[in-house]
Amino acid sequence: MSVVKVIELMAESSTSWEDATKSAVIQASKTVADILSVYVQDMSTTVKDGKVDKFRVNVKISFAIKNS
């Protein structure tokens, strides 16, 4: 039987929601091994001077827990 853990992260990008999602996975993979999937739970933006400034995502990242 395998065990999967889920963590929630927030990330942002000045380019796109896709880039923000990729950034979340890249950052998580620095300390978390065996990432299986990412679920985008929420998307939002910040606005500056009447224009979209940052793209933000709240994601859930699933990863396998290794059995000893």
N, C-alpha and C positions, 0 to 999 in steps of 0.2 A: 504494500500500500504506500502511495506517495502522499506527502503532506505539502500543501500549497499555502503560502502566506501572502496577504495583500497589505500593501502600504499605500497611503495617499500622499500625493505630492502636488505642489503648485509650481508652475513655471511660466515664464513669459518670454516674448520675442518681439522685436520691432519689425519682423518680416511677415510672420503668419502663424496661425494656430498649429499648422503642421510642424513648423520649425520649433515652436514652443514645446510640442509633444516630443519631438526628437531630442530636444534639450533635456527634458525630464528623464528620458530613458538613459541618455548619456551620463547624466549626473548620478542617477541611481546605480548604474552599472559600475561605477567607481568603488562602491562599497557593498553591492548586492550581486551575488552570483546566480546563475541559472534563471534569469528573467524569462518568463514564458509569454506574457502578454501585457498590454496596456489598454485600459478602458478610459476613454475621455468622458468624464462625468459632467463637466461644465466648461463652457467657453465664455469669455468676456473680453472687453477691451477697455482701455483708458483713452480718454480724449484730451487733446491739448491744442489750443488755438483753433477749435472747430474741426480738427482732423484726428483720425485714429492714430494714436501714439504707440500703444503696446497691445499685443495680443496675449491673452492669459488663458491658461488651461488648468483645470483641476483634474488630475488623473489618478487612477488606481492601477498600481503595478503589481502583477502576480509573479511569484517566483517559487521555485521548488525548494523545500527544506530537505537537505541530505540526511538520510538515516545513518546512524553510526553502527 
